[in-house]
Amino acid sequence: MRRAALLRPSVRTLESDSLAATEMQVRLALEASGAAMWIIDYARGARERFDARSCELAGLDPNVESWPPGTFCNLLHPDDRALMQAACEATHAVPGRGPLVEYRIVRDDGEMRWLQGAGIVRRDVQGRVRQFIGVSVDVTERKRLDSKLRATIEKLGEADRRKDEFLATLAHELRNPLAPIRNGVQILKLSMGTDETLVRTVAMMERQTSHLVRLVDDLLDLSRITRGTVQLRTSRLALSEVLSGALESVWGPSSAKQHELTVRMADEPIGIEGDRDRLTQVFSNLLLNAVKYTEPGGRLELVSRREGSDALVSVKDTGIGIPKQALEHIFEMFSRVRPADADAGAAGRGEPGLGIGLALVRQLVEMHGGAVSGRSEGLGRGAEFIVRLPALGELAVSPAAWPAASRAVEHAGEVRAESSMPEGSSAVRASAGRRILVVDDHADGAASLEALLRMLGHEVRQARDGIEAIEVAQAFEPDVIFMDIGMPRLNGLDAARRIRELPLATRPSIVALTGWGQDTDRKRSEQAGIDQHLVKPIELAALHRVLDPTR
Ligand code: ADP
C-alpha cells in the first residue's frame, strides 16, 4: 500500500509537468514559425520583456532582461501608432485574442520591418490586468513582394488600357482610308465593261476590301469588349430571322469555294430575346469560319432546333478540323491553331485571321445568357460549333420574318449568291435624282463618295467642314446630307444642330458617316438632330437604303 503511494506522482508534480510540456510546445511553435513574443508586465510597473527573436527584429540588446515602459510603443512607425492603440484597446475589451494587425516597427539603425501579430491580456482572479502578451511574425518580405506585384499589375493594367485605346484609335483611323477604297471599288464595278480580267480584278478588290473591313470591325469589337463598353440593344426576335441575316454574309464566299451549304431550320418558330446585330455577328462569324476552314467542294450545315427551354444552333463543316489539344483554347482571345498543334497534313491553316472571332462569339453569346461549344473528331474530320440560347416561351415577332427560313432549305451556295447582290442597275434607277451634300474633311473620302453618288444619278455638292456645310446647305437645299463628325472649324454634330435651325424649304435627312460607331457616338448624333448614324466605309447596299428608304 505504502509502496503504491510512493509510486503514484503527486497532483502537484503532474501539474508542473504538464505546464512544462505546454511551455515547451509554445517555445517550439514560436521558434518554428519565427514568431517573436513580447510581454508588458503590469505587475512589475509595466516593464517590458522581449524574447530573443523580438530583440533580433527590433534591434534590441538580448542580454537586457526588461525594458522601461513605452519601449515597444517607441519602436512603432508613427503612422501605425493609432492603429496599434485601437488594437490594444480592443484586446483589453474582449476575452481571448485581440484583432490581427499588420504594423511597422522602425529600429534604431533606421531599418523598417513589417510585422503581423495579435495580443492577449492575462488577468488575475480579481480580473485585474497582469500582463499584455503580444506575438508577431516578420512579414516584410511578403509586403515587399505584395507591393511589387501590385505595382506590376498596375503597370500591366495601364499598358493593357493603352493597348485597347490604341486598337480603338487604329481601327478608327483605318476606316478613313478604307472608305474611299470601297467607294472606288464600287465606282469601278458600276463603270467597268465586260473585260474578264477587269471583272475578276474588281471582284478580288471587293472581296479583299470586305475582308479588311471585317478585320477592322473585329479590332474595334475586341477593344470594346475588353473595355466592357458593349451594350446590347435587345428585343424579341425570331431565331430564323437572325440566322437568315447571318447567312447573307456566307452565300458569296461559300459559293466561291463551291461548298454545299445546307440549312435546316426548326419546324416551329423559335423566339429569342437578344441584340439582332450582335447575334447575327455570332452566327456569321461561325459560318464564315466554317467556309474559311473547309476545302473547296466541302459541305457546311446550319441547323436550328428547340431543346427544352433552349434554342440550339449548330454550324457544322467537313473541313480541316481542330486537334483535340487546341479545342479548349480556341475561344480565347488571339488563339489560333498553330501548325505545331496541327501537325503535318493541316492544309489550310495558313488562313488569315487574328484569332479574335471565336472569343467575340463566346463573349456575345454569354452576354445573351447562352453558351457556345466546339467539337471536332480531329484533324481533317470537320468541326461543329453549337450555340445554346435561352428561348422565349412563345414568339411575339412579325410573321413576315418567319416563313422564308422556316422550312428546311437545301441548295448549293451559287444559287443564293446571286440573289444576295442588291447592287445593280435597277437599284441605281430606284434611288436616283436626289440632291445630296457630302461633308468630309478627308478629301479622297469626299471625292470618291461624290463620284459614286453621281454615277448613281444624284446631284451632289461637297463641303470640307461644318461651317462650309451650313453655307452649302442653305444655298443648295439638299435632300440628304452625309456628315462626317470629326472636322476642323466646326464638327459634324454642331453643324447638324445649326442646319436644323435653318429655315429650309424641306427638312434634309442628315446621315452621320463617321469612323466612330459606339453607342455613345450614336446617341450624340441623335441628340444633334442626326437621323441615321453609319460607320465608314459605307456599303453600297446601305447607301441605297439611305437614299431610298422604301427599298
Ligand atoms: P481566326 O479565324 O481569325 O483565326 P477565330 O477566333 O475565329 O480566329 O478562330 C480561332 C481558331 O480556331 C482559328 O485560327 C482556327 O484554327 C480554329 N477554327 C475556328 N473555326 C474553325 C472551323 N470551323 N474549322 C477548323 N478550325 C476552326
Residues whose N, C-alpha, C, O or C-beta is under 5 A from the ligand:
A	BS01	ADP	N289 A290 Y293 G319 I320 G321 I322 I330 S335 R336 V337 P352 G353 L354 G355 I356 G357 L358 A359 A383
